[in-house]
Amino acid sequence: MSVPFDPASYDLQLADKATRLRDLLAPFAAPEPQVFDSPREHYRLRAEFRLWRENQQRFYAMFAPGDNHTPILINDFPIASQRINDLMPLLRSRWEASAVLNHKLFQVDFLTTLAGDAIITLCYHRPLDDAWLTAAQTLAEELKVSVIGRSKGKRLVVGRDYAIEALQVAGRTFSYQQPEGSFTQPNGSVNQKMLSWAYEALGQRDDDLLELYCGNGNFTLPLATRVRKVLATEISKTSVAAALNNLADNQVDNVSLVRLSAEELTEALNDVRPFRRLAGIDLKSYDFGSVFVDPPRAGMDPDTCELTRRFERILYISCNPETLAANIAQLNDTHRIERCALFDQFPYTHHMESGVLLVRR
């Protein structure tokens, strides 16, 4: 569900979200949440557009949920980053002038960063050939972007297949590779606020951190500077590769990353069965004091939730406050909420990101 784009009403929308979070966490005697707002416009670093053909021309288009037949034609997109808005008319002029770029083009994806990097992905209902590659190379040079072409079973890359991001946390700049086609936080400004909140909430520790669902290392990099060492897990091969590169690029050397799901790691820690991907990692050498989780919308499964109960501190970032509340209900007899926060990643929608720090009673 979304509401009209109306920056004048933003503060009221944000207040409604804060009330909703308070109500969800009220049964657990949560403190007043910190509320982190978003820029009112040009906050979204990613955008995907279908292309709609009318009068022999293609237009950027979006569709209302459940309606794939009535396009909303778009010339600009004020919630998207300024870089995306600047690129949209330039790209359209290029495909209109090039039969090679235009032929059977049906979707355009943009990925930009606060650091100014950009990738344009062009999706086609036809094979891509050398003529397309030559045209894409010219396009990349003219727009100063990387260009990726996708068709059935094929991907051609001009430039890089990842964007470079730079985020500031506690006076330090962390550099991130963000692979095209993989999950990245869409609202860069709010992401920086999330990272800083998590950094402060964890505090400086003299023990170790377990991180589940680490993705490309978004939280891993700053949190690793707060603890002795980190064991991080992620199941996506692409995200694991990006996280390893990000750790190396930032010279963070106290993190061991394994490609396991949260459920598999739970089995390993419970000695249910061994995993070859944990070869060379001595789980018993870790002195885990804290666990950090950033699960998908479904939240933590019951077994993983039980696993987190072992830790003195549970730092939890959630993209679904309802499943967050359900997980807290499971943990409430042993842990209490010491801090909580609302991060408005998605203005003008009902979605919200939230965070809690749970400490043992």
C-alpha positions in Angstrom: 0.0 0.0 0.0 1.3 3.5 -0.8 0.0 7.0 -0.3 0.3 9.9 -2.7 3.7 11.5 -3.1 3.2 14.7 -1.0 6.3 16.1 0.8 4.0 18.5 2.7 2.3 15.6 4.4 5.6 13.7 5.2 5.8 14.6 8.8 2.3 13.4 9.5 3.0 10.1 7.7 6.1 9.5 9.7 4.3 10.3 13.0 1.7 7.6 12.0 4.5 5.1 11.5 6.0 5.9 14.9 2.6 5.4 16.5 2.3 2.0 14.8 5.7 0.9 16.1 5.0 2.1 19.6 1.7 0.1 19.6 3.4 -3.0 18.4 6.2 -2.8 21.0 4.0 -1.6 23.9 3.4 -5.2 25.2 7.1 -5.5 25.8 7.5 -2.2 27.8 9.7 -0.7 25.0 11.3 2.7 25.5 10.4 5.6 23.2 11.7 4.8 19.8 14.3 7.0 18.1 12.8 8.2 14.8 15.1 8.6 11.8 13.5 10.4 8.9 14.2 10.3 5.2 14.8 13.0 2.6 11.4 14.0 1.3 12.4 13.4 -2.3 15.3 11.9 -4.4 15.9 9.3 -1.7 15.6 6.1 -3.7 18.9 4.8 -5.2 17.3 2.1 -7.3 14.4 2.2 -9.9 13.0 -0.3 -12.4 10.8 0.8 -15.3 8.9 -1.2 -17.9 8.9 0.4 -21.3 5.5 1.1 -23.0 5.2 1.6 -26.7 2.9 4.2 -28.1 3.0 5.9 -31.6 6.2 4.1 -32.4 7.9 5.5 -29.3 8.9 3.9 -26.0 8.1 5.6 -22.7 9.1 4.8 -19.1 6.1 3.2 -17.4 5.0 1.8 -14.1 1.8 -0.1 -13.1 -0.4 0.0 -10.2 -0.4 -3.3 -8.1 -2.5 -5.9 -9.8 -2.9 -4.0 -13.0 -0.4 -4.9 -15.8 -2.4 -3.4 -18.6 -2.8 0.3 -17.6 0.6 2.0 -17.8 1.5 5.2 -15.8 3.8 6.9 -18.2 6.7 8.7 -16.5 9.0 11.5 -17.6 10.6 11.9 -14.2 10.5 10.1 -10.8 10.9 12.5 -7.8 11.3 9.7 -5.2 14.4 8.4 -7.2 17.8 9.8 -6.8 18.7 13.0 -8.7 21.2 11.0 -10.7 18.4 8.7 -11.9 16.3 11.6 -12.8 19.2 13.2 -14.7 19.9 10.0 -16.6 16.3 9.2 -17.6 15.9 11.7 -20.4 19.5 11.2 -21.6 19.0 7.5 -21.9 15.7 7.9 -23.7 17.2 10.2 -26.3 20.0 7.6 -26.9 17.6 4.7 -27.5 15.4 6.9 -29.7 18.5 7.7 -31.8 19.7 4.1 -32.0 17.8 1.3 -33.6 20.3 -1.2 -32.1 19.6 0.0 -28.5 15.9 0.4 -29.1 15.0 -2.9 -30.8 12.9 -5.1 -28.5 14.0 -3.2 -25.3 11.3 -3.8 -22.7 12.8 -2.8 -19.3 15.3 -0.4 -17.8 16.8 -0.7 -14.3 18.9 2.0 -12.6 21.3 1.5 -9.7 22.9 4.6 -8.2 24.8 5.4 -5.1 25.4 8.3 -2.7 29.0 8.3 -4.0 27.7 9.2 -7.5 28.2 5.8 -9.3 25.6 4.5 -11.6 24.7 1.3 -13.5 22.0 1.1 -16.2 20.6 -2.3 -17.1 18.8 -2.8 -20.4 16.6 -5.8 -20.8 15.7 -7.2 -24.2 13.4 -9.7 -25.8 16.1 -10.7 -28.3 19.7 -12.0 -28.4 22.4 -9.4 -27.9 25.2 -9.2 -30.4 28.4 -7.3 -31.2 26.4 -4.4 -32.7 24.6 -4.0 -29.4 27.9 -4.2 -27.5 29.4 -1.4 -29.7 26.4 0.8 -29.1 26.4 0.1 -25.4 30.1 1.1 -25.1 29.3 4.4 -26.7 26.3 4.9 -24.4 28.5 4.1 -21.3 31.1 6.6 -22.4 28.6 9.4 -23.1 26.6 9.0 -19.9 29.6 8.1 -17.7 27.9 4.9 -16.4 28.3 1.2 -16.5 25.9 -0.5 -18.9 24.6 -4.1 -18.6 22.6 -5.8 -21.3 20.3 -8.7 -20.3 18.5 -11.1 -22.6 17.4 -14.7 -22.2 20.4 -16.7 -20.9 22.9 -13.9 -21.5 24.4 -10.9 -19.8 26.9 -8.5 -21.3 28.7 -6.0 -19.1 30.3 -2.7 -20.2 32.3 -1.2 -17.4 31.6 -2.9 -14.0 28.8 -5.2 -12.9 28.8 -3.5 -9.4 28.3 0.1 -8.2 30.6 1.7 -5.7 29.1 3.2 -2.6 30.7 5.1 0.2 29.0 5.4 3.6 30.0 7.4 6.7 29.8 5.8 10.1 31.4 7.3 13.2 33.8 9.5 11.2 35.0 6.7 9.0 34.2 6.1 5.4 33.4 2.5 4.4 33.5 1.5 0.7 31.0 -1.0 -0.7 30.7 -3.0 -3.9 27.0 -3.3 -4.7 26.5 -6.0 -7.4 23.9 -5.4 -10.1 20.9 -7.6 -9.5 21.6 -8.2 -5.8 19.8 -6.7 -2.8 21.1 -3.3 -1.6 19.5 -0.9 0.8 17.4 1.4 -1.5 17.5 4.6 0.7 21.2 5.5 1.1 20.6 8.4 3.5 18.5 6.3 5.9 20.9 3.4 5.5 23.7 5.6 6.9 21.5 6.4 9.9 20.7 2.7 10.4 24.4 1.8 10.4 25.3 4.6 12.8 22.4 3.6 15.2 23.5 -0.1 15.1 27.2 1.0 15.7 26.1 3.0 18.8 23.7 0.4 20.1 26.3 -2.4 20.0 28.9 -0.3 21.8 32.6 -1.1 22.1 32.9 -4.8 23.2 35.8 -7.0 24.2 34.0 -10.2 23.0 32.8 -11.6 19.7 29.8 -11.0 17.4 27.7 -13.5 15.4 26.0 -12.0 12.4 23.2 -13.7 10.5 22.0 -12.7 7.1 25.0 -10.4 6.4 24.3 -9.7 2.7 27.1 -7.7 1.1 28.5 -6.8 4.5 26.5 -3.6 4.9 26.4 -3.8 8.7 29.4 -6.1 9.0 32.0 -3.5 8.2 31.2 -0.9 10.9 30.2 -3.5 13.5 33.4 -5.4 13.1 35.3 -2.4 14.4 33.3 -2.7 17.7 34.2 -6.3 18.6 37.2 -8.7 18.9 36.1 -10.8 15.9 33.0 -11.6 13.9 31.5 -14.8 12.5 29.1 -13.8 9.7 26.8 -15.9 7.6 25.0 -15.4 4.2 23.5 -17.9 1.8 23.6 -15.9 -1.5 26.8 -16.6 -3.5 26.7 -13.2 -5.1 26.4 -11.4 -1.7 29.1 -13.6 -0.2 31.5 -12.6 -3.0 30.7 -8.9 -2.6 31.1 -9.1 1.2 34.5 -10.7 0.9 35.6 -8.0 -1.5 34.2 -5.3 0.8 36.0 -6.7 3.8 39.3 -6.7 1.8 38.8 -3.3 0.3 38.2 -1.8 3.8 41.1 -3.8 5.4 38.7 -5.4 7.9 40.5 -8.6 8.9 38.7 -9.8 12.0 35.7 -11.4 10.1 35.2 -15.0 9.1 32.3 -15.3 6.5 30.7 -18.6 5.8 28.0 -19.4 3.2 25.4 -20.9 5.4 21.7 -20.1 6.0 20.7 -19.1 9.5 19.0 -22.4 9.9 22.2 -24.3 8.9 24.3 -22.3 11.3 21.8 -23.1 14.1 22.3 -26.8 13.4 26.1 -26.4 13.4 26.1 -24.6 16.8 23.7 -27.2 18.2 26.1 -30.0 17.0 23.2 -31.4 14.9 25.5 -32.1 12.0 28.9 -30.8 10.6 29.2 -28.6 7.5 32.2 -28.7 5.1 31.8 -25.0 4.6 32.8 -24.5 8.3 36.1 -26.4 7.7 38.9 -24.5 9.3 36.6 -22.5 11.6 36.7 -23.4 15.3 33.3 -22.5 16.6 34.4 -23.1 20.2 37.1 -20.4 19.9 34.5 -17.7 19.8 33.3 -15.9 22.9 30.0 -14.6 21.5 28.5 -11.9 23.5 26.2 -10.4 20.9 24.2 -11.5 17.8 23.2 -9.3 15.0 20.3 -10.2 12.8 18.7 -8.6 9.7 16.3 -11.3 8.5 13.9 -11.3 5.5 10.3 -10.1 5.9 9.3 -13.5 7.4 11.5 -12.8 10.4 13.5 -15.4 12.2 12.2 -19.0 12.2 11.5 -20.4 15.7 14.8 -22.4 15.9 16.9 -19.4 14.9 15.0 -17.3 17.4 15.8 -19.8 20.1 19.4 -19.7 19.1 19.6 -15.9 19.6 18.3 -16.4 23.2 21.7 -17.7 24.1 23.3 -14.3 23.7 23.6 -11.4 26.1 22.7 -8.9 23.5 20.5 -9.3 20.4 20.7 -6.5 17.9 17.8 -6.8 15.4 17.1 -4.8 12.3 13.7 -5.6 10.8 11.9 -4.8 7.5 8.6 -6.1 8.9 7.5 -4.8 12.4 4.8 -7.5 12.7 7.3 -10.4 12.5 9.7 -8.4 14.7 7.0 -8.2 17.4 6.3 -12.0 17.0 10.1 -12.8 17.5 10.3 -10.5 20.5 7.3 -12.2 22.0 9.2 -15.5 21.8 12.2 -13.9 23.5 10.5 -11.7 26.0 10.8 -14.0 29.0 14.6 -13.8 28.8 15.4 -10.5 27.1 14.1 -6.9 27.4 14.1 -4.1 24.9 16.8 -1.5 25.8 16.6 0.6 22.7 14.4 0.8 19.7 14.3 2.9 16.5 12.3 3.6 13.4 14.1 4.1 10.1 11.9 5.5 7.3 13.4 3.7 4.4 10.2 3.8 2.3 8.4 7.2 2.6 4.8 7.4 1.3 4.3 3.7 1.9 3.2 1.6 4.9 6.6 -0.1 4.9 9.0 0.7 7.6 12.4 -0.5 8.9 12.9 -0.8 12.6 15.6 -1.8 15.1 15.7 -3.1 18.6 18.5 -3.9 21.1 17.5 -6.7 23.4 19.5 -7.4 26.5 19.3 -10.3 28.9 17.1 -9.7 31.9 
